[in-house]
Amino acid sequence: MVVVAVIAVLGAALIAVAAARLGHYLARHRGMPDAGPAVGTAGGVVFSFFILTLAFLMVSSAQDLAVARKGNYAEAGALIDLYLAADRMPAQTKAEVRGHSEKYAHMVIEREWPKMRDGETDDETWAMVYGLYQLVAKIPADTPPKAVDDSRDAVNRLLAQRRIRVADIQGGLPSIMVVTLIGAAALSVGFLVLIGWPRGIRGILGIAALGGVCGYGVWLVLQLNHAYASGVHVEPAAFHEALRRMAFVTSHGI
């Protein structure tokens, strides 16, 4: 990811420098009309728009990541609650519920998570969670009422949070917003070229820095674009933690 970021920054910087050199060439050999202060003002407005759009998209994407992580821990937490509630069930039901709970966590990690990067879910994992729901619905009558209520509440929360996670994999930033950001970055550099960017090493370094900042901003937004499919995405850490909790419960005879 670091290498790609460096390439994005250097590529954008080189494009900005090439645009500036082209502007110098046209001004010297073909003649360019005096841009006037109005173009400079317009350039400042466009660059401000780029910064505002960049900030909005970054905050929005960061919030989506945080919400997705929180939802994953809520789903995994419901799975752990179901695992604990099974301790008060008859022995056979307890073994089935706990076995299905562990298998569901493994299937989410190993089967479903890779598919989520492509915007898909796993049918067998859906079947497993519905199997859990059916097990809880058929708890024997001699199960303590508190265990029945706790297990049903847990499996309902598990299904609810799973549906939210599945909905999130179809998310991401609207394409028009990303295109707007890229357009604002290009116009920001273009307006500076129009007003006659200073020649010399300082001018080259200055516009290269501006191009690099714009390029990095666009690259960063693309990395945060989707909670499950972009470069910076949510990992199944919540379900790994759930498996560790289940192993702890089992090892301590709970």
C-alpha positions as a Markdown table, in Angstrom:
| # | Residue | x | y | z |
|---|---|---|---|---|
| 1 | Met | 0.0 | 0.0 | 0.0 |
| 2 | Val | 2.9 | 2.4 | 0.8 |
| 3 | Val | 4.4 | 1.8 | -2.6 |
| 4 | Val | 1.1 | 2.5 | -4.4 |
| 5 | Ala | 0.7 | 5.7 | -2.3 |
| 6 | Val | 4.2 | 6.9 | -3.3 |
| 7 | Ile | 3.5 | 6.1 | -7.0 |
| 8 | Ala | 0.2 | 8.0 | -6.8 |
| 9 | Val | 1.9 | 11.1 | -5.2 |
| 10 | Leu | 4.9 | 11.0 | -7.7 |
| 11 | Gly | 2.6 | 10.5 | -10.7 |
| 12 | Ala | 0.4 | 13.4 | -9.7 |
| 13 | Ala | 3.4 | 15.6 | -9.0 |
| 14 | Leu | 4.9 | 14.8 | -12.4 |
| 15 | Ile | 1.6 | 15.5 | -14.2 |
| 16 | Ala | 1.5 | 18.9 | -12.4 |
| 17 | Val | 5.1 | 19.7 | -13.4 |
| 18 | Ala | 4.4 | 18.7 | -17.0 |
| 19 | Ala | 1.3 | 20.9 | -17.1 |
| 20 | Ala | 3.4 | 23.8 | -15.7 |
| 21 | Arg | 6.1 | 23.3 | -18.3 |
| 22 | Leu | 3.6 | 23.1 | -21.1 |
| 23 | Gly | 2.1 | 26.4 | -19.8 |
| 24 | His | 5.6 | 28.0 | -19.9 |
| 25 | Tyr | 6.2 | 26.7 | -23.4 |
| 26 | Leu | 2.9 | 28.1 | -24.7 |
| 27 | Ala | 3.4 | 31.4 | -23.0 |
| 28 | Arg | 6.9 | 31.8 | -24.6 |
| 29 | His | 6.3 | 30.4 | -28.1 |
| 30 | Arg | 2.6 | 30.7 | -28.8 |
| 31 | Gly | 1.5 | 33.5 | -26.6 |
| 32 | Met | -1.1 | 33.3 | -23.9 |
| 33 | Pro | -3.5 | 36.1 | -23.0 |
| 34 | Asp | -3.1 | 37.8 | -19.7 |
| 35 | Ala | -5.1 | 35.8 | -17.2 |
| 36 | Gly | -5.8 | 38.6 | -14.8 |
| 37 | Pro | -6.6 | 38.3 | -11.1 |
| 38 | Ala | -10.0 | 36.8 | -11.8 |
| 39 | Val | -8.4 | 33.5 | -12.9 |
| 40 | Gly | -6.3 | 33.4 | -9.8 |
| 41 | Thr | -9.4 | 34.0 | -7.6 |
| 42 | Ala | -11.2 | 31.2 | -9.5 |
| 43 | Gly | -8.3 | 28.9 | -8.9 |
| 44 | Gly | -8.4 | 29.6 | -5.2 |
| 45 | Val | -12.1 | 28.9 | -5.1 |
| 46 | Val | -11.6 | 25.6 | -7.0 |
| 47 | Phe | -8.8 | 24.5 | -4.7 |
| 48 | Ser | -10.9 | 25.4 | -1.6 |
| 49 | Phe | -13.7 | 23.3 | -3.1 |
| 50 | Phe | -11.2 | 20.4 | -3.5 |
| 51 | Ile | -10.1 | 20.6 | 0.1 |
| 52 | Leu | -13.7 | 20.8 | 1.4 |
| 53 | Thr | -14.8 | 17.8 | -0.8 |
| 54 | Leu | -11.7 | 15.9 | 0.3 |
| 55 | Ala | -12.4 | 16.6 | 4.0 |
| 56 | Phe | -16.1 | 15.6 | 3.6 |
| 57 | Leu | -15.3 | 12.3 | 1.9 |
| 58 | Met | -12.6 | 11.4 | 4.3 |
| 59 | Val | -14.8 | 12.0 | 7.4 |
| 60 | Ser | -17.7 | 10.2 | 5.8 |
| 61 | Ser | -15.5 | 7.2 | 4.9 |
| 62 | Ala | -13.9 | 7.1 | 8.4 |
| 63 | Gln | -17.3 | 7.1 | 10.0 |
| 64 | Asp | -18.5 | 4.2 | 7.7 |
| 65 | Leu | -15.4 | 2.2 | 8.8 |
| 66 | Ala | -16.1 | 2.9 | 12.5 |
| 67 | Val | -19.8 | 2.0 | 12.2 |
| 68 | Ala | -18.9 | -1.2 | 10.3 |
| 69 | Arg | -16.4 | -2.3 | 13.0 |
| 70 | Lys | -18.9 | -1.5 | 15.8 |
| 71 | Gly | -21.6 | -3.6 | 14.0 |
| 72 | Asn | -19.2 | -6.5 | 13.6 |
| 73 | Tyr | -18.5 | -6.5 | 17.4 |
| 74 | Ala | -22.2 | -6.3 | 18.1 |
| 75 | Glu | -22.8 | -9.3 | 15.8 |
| 76 | Ala | -19.9 | -11.3 | 17.4 |
| 77 | Gly | -21.1 | -10.2 | 20.9 |
| 78 | Ala | -24.6 | -11.6 | 20.2 |
| 79 | Leu | -22.9 | -14.9 | 19.1 |
| 80 | Ile | -21.0 | -15.0 | 22.4 |
| 81 | Asp | -24.1 | -14.3 | 24.4 |
| 82 | Leu | -25.8 | -17.2 | 22.6 |
| 83 | Tyr | -22.9 | -19.4 | 23.4 |
| 84 | Leu | -23.1 | -18.5 | 27.1 |
| 85 | Ala | -26.9 | -19.0 | 27.2 |
| 86 | Ala | -26.4 | -22.5 | 25.9 |
| 87 | Asp | -24.8 | -23.5 | 29.2 |
| 88 | Arg | -28.3 | -23.7 | 30.8 |
| 89 | Met | -29.8 | -25.8 | 28.0 |
| 90 | Pro | -30.1 | -29.7 | 28.0 |
| 91 | Ala | -26.7 | -31.3 | 27.2 |
| 92 | Gln | -27.6 | -32.3 | 23.6 |
| 93 | Thr | -29.0 | -28.9 | 22.7 |
| 94 | Lys | -26.1 | -27.1 | 24.4 |
| 95 | Ala | -23.6 | -29.1 | 22.3 |
| 96 | Glu | -25.5 | -28.3 | 19.1 |
| 97 | Val | -25.9 | -24.6 | 19.8 |
| 98 | Arg | -22.3 | -24.2 | 20.8 |
| 99 | Gly | -21.0 | -26.3 | 17.9 |
| 100 | His | -23.1 | -24.2 | 15.4 |
| 101 | Ser | -21.9 | -21.0 | 17.0 |
| 102 | Glu | -18.3 | -21.9 | 16.6 |
| 103 | Lys | -18.8 | -23.1 | 13.0 |
| 104 | Tyr | -20.7 | -19.9 | 12.1 |
| 105 | Ala | -17.8 | -17.7 | 13.3 |
| 106 | His | -15.3 | -19.8 | 11.3 |
| 107 | Met | -17.5 | -19.6 | 8.2 |
| 108 | Val | -17.8 | -15.9 | 8.5 |
| 109 | Ile | -14.0 | -15.6 | 8.7 |
| 110 | Glu | -12.9 | -18.2 | 6.2 |
| 111 | Arg | -15.7 | -18.3 | 3.6 |
| 112 | Glu | -17.7 | -15.1 | 3.8 |
| 113 | Trp | -15.2 | -12.4 | 4.4 |
| 114 | Pro | -13.2 | -13.0 | 1.2 |
| 115 | Lys | -16.5 | -12.8 | -0.8 |
| 116 | Met | -17.5 | -9.6 | 0.9 |
| 117 | Arg | -14.7 | -7.8 | -1.0 |
| 118 | Asp | -16.6 | -8.6 | -4.2 |
| 119 | Gly | -19.9 | -7.4 | -2.7 |
| 120 | Glu | -21.2 | -11.0 | -2.1 |
| 121 | Thr | -22.2 | -13.1 | 0.8 |
| 122 | Asp | -22.0 | -16.9 | 1.4 |
| 123 | Asp | -25.1 | -19.0 | 1.1 |
| 124 | Glu | -23.8 | -21.7 | 3.4 |
| 125 | Thr | -23.1 | -19.1 | 6.1 |
| 126 | Trp | -26.7 | -17.8 | 5.8 |
| 127 | Ala | -27.9 | -21.4 | 6.2 |
| 128 | Met | -25.8 | -21.8 | 9.3 |
| 129 | Val | -27.2 | -18.7 | 11.0 |
| 130 | Tyr | -30.7 | -19.8 | 10.1 |
| 131 | Gly | -29.9 | -23.2 | 11.5 |
| 132 | Leu | -29.0 | -21.5 | 14.8 |
| 133 | Tyr | -32.3 | -19.7 | 14.7 |
| 134 | Gln | -34.2 | -23.0 | 14.3 |
| 135 | Leu | -32.2 | -24.7 | 17.1 |
| 136 | Val | -33.2 | -21.9 | 19.5 |
| 137 | Ala | -36.8 | -22.0 | 18.3 |
| 138 | Lys | -36.9 | -25.7 | 19.2 |
| 139 | Ile | -35.3 | -25.5 | 22.6 |
| 140 | Pro | -36.8 | -28.3 | 24.8 |
| 141 | Ala | -39.6 | -27.4 | 27.2 |
| 142 | Asp | -37.5 | -28.3 | 30.3 |
| 143 | Thr | -35.0 | -25.5 | 29.6 |
| 144 | Pro | -35.1 | -22.7 | 32.2 |
| 145 | Pro | -37.2 | -19.7 | 31.0 |
| 146 | Lys | -34.3 | -17.3 | 31.5 |
| 147 | Ala | -32.0 | -19.4 | 29.2 |
| 148 | Val | -34.8 | -19.5 | 26.6 |
| 149 | Asp | -35.3 | -15.7 | 26.7 |
| 150 | Asp | -31.5 | -15.0 | 26.6 |
| 151 | Ser | -30.9 | -17.3 | 23.7 |
| 152 | Arg | -33.8 | -16.0 | 21.6 |
| 153 | Asp | -32.7 | -12.4 | 22.3 |
| 154 | Ala | -29.1 | -13.2 | 21.3 |
| 155 | Val | -30.1 | -15.0 | 18.1 |
| 156 | Asn | -32.4 | -12.2 | 17.1 |
| 157 | Arg | -29.6 | -9.6 | 17.7 |
| 158 | Leu | -27.3 | -11.9 | 15.7 |
| 159 | Leu | -29.6 | -11.9 | 12.7 |
| 160 | Ala | -30.2 | -8.2 | 12.9 |
| 161 | Gln | -26.5 | -7.3 | 13.0 |
| 162 | Arg | -25.8 | -9.7 | 10.2 |
| 163 | Arg | -28.4 | -8.1 | 8.0 |
| 164 | Ile | -26.8 | -4.7 | 8.7 |
| 165 | Arg | -23.3 | -6.1 | 7.7 |
| 166 | Val | -24.7 | -7.6 | 4.5 |
| 167 | Ala | -26.3 | -4.2 | 3.6 |
| 168 | Asp | -22.9 | -2.5 | 4.3 |
| 169 | Ile | -21.1 | -4.5 | 1.7 |
| 170 | Gln | -23.2 | -2.8 | -1.0 |
| 171 | Gly | -22.1 | 0.6 | 0.2 |
| 172 | Gly | -19.2 | 2.8 | -0.7 |
| 173 | Leu | -19.0 | 6.4 | -1.8 |
| 174 | Pro | -21.1 | 7.6 | -4.8 |
| 175 | Ser | -19.1 | 7.5 | -8.0 |
| 176 | Ile | -20.1 | 11.1 | -8.7 |
| 177 | Met | -18.4 | 12.3 | -5.5 |
| 178 | Val | -15.1 | 10.6 | -6.4 |
| 179 | Val | -15.3 | 12.0 | -10.0 |
| 180 | Thr | -16.0 | 15.5 | -8.5 |
| 181 | Leu | -12.9 | 15.2 | -6.3 |
| 182 | Ile | -10.7 | 14.2 | -9.2 |
| 183 | Gly | -12.1 | 17.0 | -11.3 |
| 184 | Ala | -11.5 | 19.6 | -8.6 |
| 185 | Ala | -7.9 | 18.4 | -8.2 |
| 186 | Ala | -7.2 | 18.7 | -12.0 |
| 187 | Leu | -8.8 | 22.1 | -12.1 |
| 188 | Ser | -6.8 | 23.3 | -9.1 |
| 189 | Val | -3.6 | 22.6 | -11.0 |
| 190 | Gly | -5.0 | 23.8 | -14.3 |
| 191 | Phe | -5.9 | 27.2 | -12.9 |
| 192 | Leu | -2.4 | 27.7 | -11.5 |
| 193 | Val | -1.0 | 26.9 | -14.9 |
| 194 | Leu | -3.3 | 29.5 | -16.5 |
| 195 | Ile | -2.3 | 32.3 | -14.2 |
| 196 | Gly | 1.4 | 31.8 | -15.2 |
| 197 | Trp | 3.1 | 29.6 | -12.6 |
| 198 | Pro | 6.7 | 30.9 | -11.8 |
| 199 | Arg | 9.6 | 29.4 | -13.6 |
| 200 | Gly | 12.7 | 28.0 | -11.9 |
| 201 | Ile | 13.3 | 25.3 | -9.3 |
| 202 | Arg | 11.1 | 26.8 | -6.7 |
| 203 | Gly | 8.2 | 27.0 | -9.0 |
| 204 | Ile | 8.7 | 23.4 | -10.1 |
| 205 | Leu | 8.9 | 22.2 | -6.6 |
| 206 | Gly | 5.9 | 24.2 | -5.6 |
| 207 | Ile | 3.5 | 22.9 | -8.2 |
| 208 | Ala | 4.9 | 19.4 | -7.8 |
| 209 | Ala | 4.0 | 19.6 | -4.1 |
| 210 | Leu | 0.5 | 20.8 | -4.9 |
| 211 | Gly | 0.1 | 18.0 | -7.5 |
| 212 | Gly | 1.4 | 15.5 | -5.0 |
| 213 | Val | -1.0 | 16.7 | -2.3 |
| 214 | Cys | -3.9 | 16.4 | -4.7 |
| 215 | Gly | -2.9 | 13.0 | -5.8 |
| 216 | Tyr | -2.4 | 11.7 | -2.3 |
| 217 | Gly | -5.8 | 13.1 | -1.3 |
| 218 | Val | -7.6 | 11.3 | -4.2 |
| 219 | Trp | -5.7 | 8.1 | -3.5 |
| 220 | Leu | -6.5 | 8.2 | 0.2 |
| 221 | Val | -10.2 | 8.7 | -0.5 |
| 222 | Leu | -10.1 | 5.7 | -2.8 |
| 223 | Gln | -8.5 | 3.6 | -0.1 |
| 224 | Leu | -11.3 | 4.5 | 2.3 |
| 225 | Asn | -14.0 | 4.2 | -0.3 |
| 226 | His | -15.6 | 0.9 | 1.0 |
| 227 | Ala | -15.7 | -0.6 | 4.5 |
| 228 | Tyr | -15.1 | -4.1 | 3.2 |
| 229 | Ala | -13.6 | -3.8 | -0.3 |
| 230 | Ser | -11.1 | -0.9 | -0.4 |
| 231 | Gly | -7.4 | -0.7 | 0.7 |
| 232 | Val | -8.3 | 0.3 | 4.2 |
| 233 | His | -11.1 | -2.1 | 5.2 |
| 234 | Val | -12.6 | -3.8 | 8.2 |
| 235 | Glu | -11.0 | -7.1 | 9.1 |
| 236 | Pro | -12.9 | -10.0 | 10.9 |
| 237 | Ala | -11.2 | -9.2 | 14.2 |
| 238 | Ala | -14.5 | -9.3 | 16.1 |
| 239 | Phe | -15.1 | -12.9 | 15.0 |
| 240 | His | -11.6 | -13.9 | 15.9 |
| 241 | Glu | -12.2 | -12.4 | 19.3 |
| 242 | Ala | -15.5 | -14.3 | 19.6 |
| 243 | Leu | -13.7 | -17.6 | 18.9 |
| 244 | Arg | -11.1 | -16.8 | 21.6 |
| 245 | Arg | -13.9 | -16.1 | 24.1 |
| 246 | Met | -15.7 | -19.3 | 23.2 |
| 247 | Ala | -12.5 | -21.3 | 23.7 |
| 248 | Phe | -12.0 | -19.5 | 27.1 |
| 249 | Val | -15.5 | -20.4 | 28.2 |
| 250 | Thr | -15.1 | -24.0 | 27.2 |
| 251 | Ser | -11.7 | -24.3 | 28.8 |
| 252 | His | -13.0 | -23.0 | 32.1 |
| 253 | Gly | -16.0 | -25.3 | 32.1 |
| 254 | Ile | -18.6 | -22.6 | 31.8 |
